[in-house]
Amino acid sequence: MDIKDRIEYSAIVDRKPLKLPDGGRLIVWPVVNLEEWVPTEPLPRRILTPPGDTIHVPDIPNWCWSEYGMRIGIWRIMEVLREFNIKPTVSMNATVVDVYPRVAMACLEDEWEFMGHSYVQKPMYLLENEAEEIQKTVDKLKAYCGYKPRGWMGPGLTQTERTPELLVDAGVEYTADWILDDQPCKVNTDSGPLYSIPYTTELNDIPIMLLQQHKSSMLYERTMEYFETVYEEGADNVRVMTVSVHPYIHGVPHRIKYFRRIFEELSKKPGVVFMTGEEILDWYLEAQ
């Protein structure tokens, strides 16, 4: 199916307004990304390049960069979310439950929503058997958390031409990969409907901190500037604002205070509602 056939064009100004109860006007969707970086393979990202910018395995310094997030950073992020009683969606490689059982158990105990993020951190188009990897991910997370994950995010938001059908075939109901709207929308597939829940690279710490190399406070600053617009617009037609972080990026000492400040300020705003991905999906389907 052609990409443009998957999602019908819809101008926000032509839509029937979406509403929230009790004067709600903006949904905030916090997403925490937990990944396994396999040290015996080339790593997904690098913060430090070796002399000559070559790729070498094992890549000890860059693997350790990610590992810091799972040993130290994630606990800072969890502490912030607990402080404000916010339950995020955790976008998780399925192997995290085996490789980092202490982290996975903490997510389960805090009642975070589990969302599939493939089996390991590798682009979907490099998988030998995409259907098998999706089904393995769903089955493993279901066996661990006790329910089938309703949502999916491809590593790096990657897809193939078959991904939407394979997700529906595996029982997935929503995806975060289609970053084209401030409201949910339907993704057409030959296997039945899939729904896109608004995700964004604008408030994601990978592009902000690693690619654009902004100062430590930039996720906070950009979030609040982004908030001003969608909060005002949400008075007439509810918007979704996603804030997405990785523990090896925002769980570090010089950024965690800005992560906390985001939720401290948003929690005080009237009409702001924090939801998980599945809660957003249920609200949207009921609104339809």
PEPE-V37218 format. One record per residue. PHI is phi in whole degrees, -180 to 180 (999 if undefined). OMEGA is omega in radians with two decimals (NA if undefined). Layout:
phi;omega
PHI;OMEGA
PHI;OMEGA
This chain:
phi;omega
999;3.12
-65;-3.10
-55;-3.09
-71;3.06
-83;-3.08
-76;-3.12
-130;-3.14
-68;3.11
-66;3.13
-146;3.09
-80;-3.08
-56;-3.10
-73;-3.12
-99;-3.04
-87;2.96
-67;-3.07
-60;3.03
-90;-3.08
-126;3.00
-117;3.09
-70;3.01
59;3.06
77;3.10
-64;-3.10
-136;-3.14
-145;3.04
-98;3.04
-104;3.14
-111;3.08
-81;3.12
-128;3.06
-112;-3.08
-101;3.13
-118;-3.00
-131;2.93
-104;3.02
-100;-3.06
-77;-3.01
-70;3.13
-89;3.12
-126;3.03
-56;-3.01
-83;-3.09
-64;-3.10
-144;3.11
-138;3.02
-102;-3.11
-130;3.12
-101;3.12
-75;3.07
-53;-3.12
85;3.11
52;3.11
-93;3.06
-106;-3.08
-133;3.08
-123;0.03
-78;3.12
-99;-2.97
-61;-3.07
-63;-3.12
-77;3.03
-65;3.13
-65;3.08
-58;3.10
-69;-3.09
-62;3.08
-56;-3.14
-62;-3.11
-83;3.12
-90;-3.01
-124;-2.96
-60;-3.07
-62;-3.10
-73;3.04
-68;3.14
-64;3.12
-61;-3.14
-61;3.12
-63;-3.09
-66;3.06
-66;-3.12
-56;-3.10
-103;3.08
53;-3.13
-110;3.10
-106;-3.11
-87;2.88
-93;3.08
-105;3.07
-86;-2.89
-129;2.88
-61;-3.05
-61;-3.10
-72;3.10
-59;-3.10
-65;3.10
-94;-3.04
-80;-3.13
-129;-3.06
-61;3.13
-65;3.13
-70;-3.13
-59;-3.14
-65;3.11
-64;3.08
-63;3.14
-65;-3.13
-65;3.12
-85;3.06
64;2.99
-70;3.05
-79;3.11
-85;3.10
-125;-3.14
-65;3.12
-133;-3.06
68;-3.03
-79;3.00
-131;-3.05
-81;-3.12
-149;-3.13
-56;-3.09
-61;-3.08
-77;3.07
-101;-3.13
-77;3.14
-70;3.14
-137;-3.04
-62;-3.12
-60;-3.13
-66;-3.12
-67;3.10
-64;-3.12
-65;3.09
-60;-3.14
-63;-3.12
-61;-3.10
-65;-3.09
-68;3.13
-68;3.09
-63;3.12
-63;-3.10
-83;-3.01
-94;3.04
93;3.08
-146;3.12
-74;3.08
-58;-3.11
-87;-3.06
-116;-3.09
-148;2.94
-135;3.10
-71;3.04
-55;-3.07
65;-3.09
61;-3.08
-77;3.09
-145;2.89
-117;3.13
-67;-3.11
-104;-2.99
-56;-3.10
-57;3.11
-64;-3.11
-67;3.09
-65;3.13
-63;3.12
-60;-3.14
-88;3.09
93;3.11
-76;-3.07
-106;-3.13
-140;3.14
-134;3.08
-105;-2.99
-78;-3.04
-99;-2.98
-92;-3.00
-127;-3.05
-157;3.03
-102;3.10
-135;3.06
-62;3.06
-155;-3.09
-89;3.02
-106;-3.13
-77;3.05
-138;3.10
-74;-3.12
-104;-3.11
123;-3.04
-74;2.98
-129;-3.10
-116;3.08
-96;3.02
-100;-2.99
-59;3.03
-119;-3.12
-151;2.99
-89;-3.12
-73;3.13
-120;3.14
-122;-3.00
-74;3.05
-65;3.14
-66;-3.07
-66;-3.02
-93;-3.04
-92;-3.08
-90;-3.12
-89;3.04
56;3.12
-81;3.09
-68;-2.99
-58;-3.05
-87;-2.94
-68;3.12
-61;3.09
-61;-3.08
-62;-3.11
-68;3.12
-59;-3.10
-70;3.07
-70;3.06
-61;-3.12
-57;-3.09
-53;-3.09
-73;-3.05
-70;3.08
-67;3.10
-65;3.13
-64;-3.08
-67;3.09
-63;-3.14
-103;-3.06
-156;-2.97
-55;3.08
-113;3.04
-117;3.08
-121;-3.12
-103;3.04
-118;-2.99
-125;-3.09
-135;3.06
-122;-3.05
-66;3.12
-81;3.11
-108;-3.09
-98;3.03
-91;-3.12
-89;-3.01
-57;-3.05
-84;3.14
-117;-3.00
-61;-3.13
-66;3.11
-76;3.04
-62;3.11
-62;-3.09
-62;3.08
-55;-3.03
-80;3.04
-62;-3.10
-76;-3.13
-65;-3.12
-65;-3.11
-89;-3.05
-84;3.09
-66;3.11
87;3.07
-92;-3.12
-122;3.08
-93;-3.13
-137;2.93
-86;3.13
-61;-3.12
-69;3.07
-67;3.08
-63;3.14
-61;-3.12
-63;3.10
-62;-3.11
-65;-3.13
-64;3.09
-68;-3.14
-66;-3.14
-76;NA
